């Protein structure tokens, strides 16, 4: 399934980007953000999001398999 950013329209978001959207915004969301737009939306940096993704992977979160 191809998922695009609801803000900028970036095509084919990767699985980690989809995973962090679901982890931070809820499993039942329909609108997804690319990393840049998600960082803007949440008021953080892309690097902070990437760090969180690595933390969640280390914790064994199934959204990032």
C-alpha positions as CSV (number, residue, x, y, z in Angstrom):
1,X,0.0,0.0,0.0
2,X,1.4,3.4,-1.0
3,X,1.0,6.1,1.6
4,X,1.6,9.8,0.9
5,X,2.2,12.8,3.2
6,X,-1.1,14.6,3.9
7,X,0.7,18.0,4.0
8,X,3.4,18.0,1.2
9,X,2.2,15.1,-0.8
10,X,5.5,13.2,-0.6
11,X,4.9,9.8,-2.2
12,X,5.5,6.3,-0.8
13,X,6.4,6.9,2.8
14,X,8.8,4.2,4.1
15,X,7.8,1.7,6.8
16,X,9.7,3.5,9.6
17,X,7.9,6.8,8.8
18,X,4.6,5.0,8.8
19,X,5.5,3.3,12.0
20,X,6.5,6.5,13.9
21,X,3.2,8.2,12.7
22,X,1.2,5.3,14.2
23,X,3.3,5.2,17.3
24,X,3.0,8.9,18.1
25,X,-0.4,9.8,16.6
26,X,-2.4,6.5,17.2
27,X,-2.9,3.2,15.4
28,X,-6.2,4.2,13.8
29,X,-4.9,7.3,11.9
30,X,-5.7,7.9,8.3
31,X,-3.5,10.9,7.6
32,X,0.2,10.3,7.6
33,X,3.1,12.8,7.5
34,X,6.6,12.6,6.0
35,X,9.4,13.0,8.5
36,X,9.8,16.7,7.8
37,X,6.1,17.5,8.1
38,X,5.7,15.2,11.2
39,X,8.6,17.0,12.9
40,X,7.0,20.4,12.1
41,X,3.6,19.1,13.4
42,X,5.1,17.8,16.7
43,X,7.5,20.8,17.2
44,X,10.6,18.6,17.1
45,X,13.4,17.8,14.7
46,X,13.7,15.0,12.2
47,X,16.8,13.8,14.1
48,X,14.8,13.5,17.3
49,X,12.2,11.4,15.5
50,X,14.9,9.2,14.1
51,X,16.3,8.7,17.6
52,X,12.9,7.7,18.8
53,X,12.5,5.2,16.0
54,X,15.8,3.6,17.0
55,X,14.6,3.5,20.7
56,X,11.3,1.9,19.7
57,X,13.2,-0.7,17.6
58,X,15.5,-1.5,20.5
59,X,12.4,-2.0,22.7
60,X,11.0,-4.5,20.1
61,X,8.1,-2.4,19.0
62,X,6.3,-4.3,16.3
63,X,5.5,-1.2,14.3
64,X,9.1,-1.1,13.2
65,X,9.7,-4.7,12.1
